[in-house]
Each structure stands twice: as C-alpha cells, then as structure tokens.
Amino acid sequence: LTTAAATFLTFLPATPAFAKDDPSKKGTKADPEFQACLSQCMYECTKPKGSEQRSRAECLPDCKKKCATTKAQMMIGTPATG
C-alpha cells in the first residue's frame, strides 16, 4: 500500500455505517430487515424459472405479504403523518 492509501485506511470506521440499527426505522419501509427481505424475495421471484419469468410488478405484492411486519410496510407509497 502507498502511504496515502494506508493513511486513508486508518480513518475508516471499524463497522459499516449501515450496520447501525436506527430504532425510528423499525416497522417502516426504511427498516433494514424489511428492505433486505424484500430485495431477496424480489430477486428470487424475478429469476427465470424454465420458460416462465415474472415481472417485478407481479412479484411485489407477494413479496410484501411475505416480508411486511406492519401495515405501513404493506401500503403503496408513504403513510401521511399529521
């Protein structure tokens, strides 16, 4: 490593920034667990299976049912507050 690269690496945090659990996101569409589940489900669902392949629009309702833990996560869009 060059000196500049070694210096840069010493300032990197030990844990990734996304690894921190933000309690305000729990149960929302921004919940990391919900996002990870939805992403994996969409990937598996849209993979070609023989001659059949489903679109993202066809997979989204099924994946939301599988991954959602709150009513807000099942909704289309963001719930209004106020």
Backbone hydrogen bonds in HBPLUS format (Angstrom, degrees):
<---DONOR---> <-ACCEPTOR-->    atom                        ^
c    i                          cat <-CA-CA->   ^        H-A-AA   ^      H-
h    n   atom  resd res      DA  || num        DHA   H-A  angle D-A-AA Bond
n    s   type  num  typ     dist DA aas  dist angle  dist       angle   num
A0006-ALA N   A0002-THR O   2.94 MM   4  6.14 162.5  1.97 153.5 158.5     1
A0007-THR N   A0003-THR O   2.91 MM   4  6.06 154.2  1.97 146.1 153.3     2
A0008-PHE N   A0004-ALA O   2.96 MM   4  6.15 157.8  2.01 146.3 152.3     3
A0009-LEU N   A0005-ALA O   2.98 MM   4  6.18 159.6  2.02 149.9 154.8     4
A0010-THR N   A0006-ALA O   3.26 MM   4  6.45 138.5  2.45 139.9 149.0     5
A0011-PHE N   A0008-PHE O   3.12 MM   3  5.62 151.5  2.21 111.2 119.2     6
A0012-LEU N   A0009-LEU O   3.36 MM   3  5.41 163.8  2.39 103.5 108.2     7
A0019-ALA N   A0016-PRO O   3.13 MM   3  5.48 157.8  2.18 109.4 116.3     8
A0025-LYS N   A0022-ASP O   2.97 MM   3  5.65 160.2  2.01 123.0 128.9     9
A0026-LYS N   A0023-PRO O   3.34 MM   3  5.36 151.8  2.42  99.9 107.6    10
A0028-THR N   A0025-LYS O   3.01 MM   3  5.42 161.7  2.04 137.4 136.3    11
A0031-ASP N   A0028-THR O   3.16 MM   3  5.35 165.3  2.18 109.0 112.2    12
A0035-GLN N   A0031-ASP O   2.93 MM   4  6.20 165.8  1.95 161.9 166.4    13
A0036-ALA N   A0032-PRO O   2.93 MM   4  6.03 160.6  1.97 146.8 151.7    14
A0037-CYS N   A0033-GLU O   3.02 MM   4  6.14 162.1  2.06 146.1 151.1    15
A0038-LEU N   A0034-PHE O   2.87 MM   4  6.00 166.4  1.89 153.8 158.0    16
A0039-SER N   A0035-GLN O   2.91 MM   4  6.00 159.1  1.96 146.3 152.3    17
A0040-GLN N   A0036-ALA O   3.02 MM   4  6.19 166.4  2.04 149.6 152.8    18
A0041-CYS N   A0037-CYS O   2.90 MM   4  6.04 163.3  1.93 152.0 157.3    19
A0042-MET N   A0038-LEU O   2.89 MM   4  6.01 161.8  1.93 149.2 154.2    20
A0043-TYR N   A0039-SER O   3.01 MM   4  6.19 155.0  2.08 145.1 152.1    21
A0044-GLU N   A0040-GLN O   2.97 MM   4  6.22 168.3  1.99 153.6 156.1    22
A0045-CYS N   A0041-CYS O   2.85 MM   4  5.95 160.3  1.89 151.1 157.2    23
A0046-THR N   A0042-MET O   2.97 MM   4  5.97 156.3  2.03 146.7 151.5    24
A0049-LYS N   A0052-GLU O   2.78 MM   3  5.27 173.5  1.78 175.5 173.2    25
A0052-GLU N   A0049-LYS O   3.11 MM   3  5.27 157.2  2.17 127.1 125.0    26
A0058-GLU N   A0055-SER O   3.18 MM   3  5.21 125.5  2.49  95.2 108.4    27
A0059-CYS N   A0055-SER O   3.09 MM   4  6.36 145.4  2.21 144.1 153.9    28
A0060-LEU N   A0056-ARG O   2.92 MM   4  5.96 151.3  2.00 155.9 161.3    29
A0063-CYS N   A0059-CYS O   2.94 MM   4  6.10 162.6  1.97 162.6 168.4    30
A0064-LYS N   A0060-LEU O   2.87 MM   4  6.00 157.3  1.92 156.5 162.2    31
A0065-LYS N   A0061-PRO O   3.11 MM   4  6.31 160.1  2.15 144.8 149.7    32
A0066-LYS N   A0062-ASP O   3.08 MM   4  6.32 149.0  2.18 141.3 149.8    33
A0067-CYS N   A0063-CYS O   2.91 MM   4  6.04 155.2  1.97 150.6 156.6    34
A0068-ALA N   A0064-LYS O   2.80 MM   4  5.38 162.1  1.84 150.6 154.0    35
A0074-MET N   A0071-LYS O   3.07 MM   3  5.23 138.5  2.25 101.5 113.3    36
